[in-house]
């Protein structure tokens, strides 16, 4: 059996492209990694609507079950909703560490959202505006309700989560309000380390090019730490 594998989980209505930069960074450091495409994701709006939050969690559980045949420990790195999925698996004994990256508890920072839109209009850019528009068209009402269900279900699970954790949060995240990270840290307590980053955005690995190497480096440092702080 090998010792550790690092499972990267993308976010709501996204795909593995969101986490591929981090994946390549960790591979470059010689770590064994795996990414997972959540059920219904990465394709059409219809396919996403046909899946449920239960299916999204099951997608990761299936991969974890597979990895336990090869590795002693599985470390979860959850981007956005991937962090919510991670906390649902935290009680499993083979889960060693968890990284929460811009994981939402409080959704939408309207101040940042409006600032992004106004700022791009002023300079004639449309990168973030196009991202917001495309994201909105991916999601049906039913899919949005499923997201709210997994959010509601997951919030209470942080109280009982005692795995060593790293909480990553960009202050200019328009999708996951930065106070979400404080909530997660408060509920987990001492086993959690919290790092805020000035600037950035929700899609830290694809759109925050000024921060992503720093974030990847901090995640790698955490994963290589020998200090396992569990009650």
C-alpha positions, 0 to 999 in steps of 0.5 A: 500500500502507498501512504498518501493520495491527494484527491481534488474536487471541483466546484458547483456547475464547474469541471476539473479545469477549475483545479487543474492548475493546482493538480499540475503544481502538486504533480510537479512536486511528486505527489500522487493526485487524482481529480474527480468530475462530479455527476452531471457536471462538465456537460450540458445544463440538462445533464446537470439538472438530471443529477442531484446533490446526492449524486455529487457526493456519491461521485467522490465517495466512489473514487475514495472507495477505489483509492482505499485499495491502493492508499492508506490515507486520502487527503481531500482538496475541495474547491468551492462546493468541493469543500462542502462535499469534503466535509460530508466524507470527513468522518471516514477513517482514511481521510487524513487532511482536508483543504477548503478553498473558497468554500461557501457558507454565505453565498454572494458578496454583492459588493465585490460582484458589483465592483467587478462588473463596474470595473470591467465596464470602465476599462472595456473588459468582459472576462468576469462579466462573461464568467458570471453570465455563463455560470448563470446559464448553466444552472436550472432552478432545480440545480440551484435548489440542490446546491442549497440542500448540500449547503444546508446539510454540510453546515452542521457537519463542520461542528463534528469535523476534527481532521487537520484542515487548511481553509483558503479564502480570497477576500475579493471572492464574489461567490463565497463571501469571505466570512464563510472561512471564519465560520468554518474555522470557528466550527472546526477549531484548533485542527484548522488553519485559516489563510486569507488572501487580499484580492483574488477572486472565486476562481483562484486557480484560473483567474487569479493569476497573481495569487495562484502560485502563492496559494498552491505553495501554501497548500503544498506546505500544509500537506507536507506538514508532519503536525497532525492536530486531532483530538 
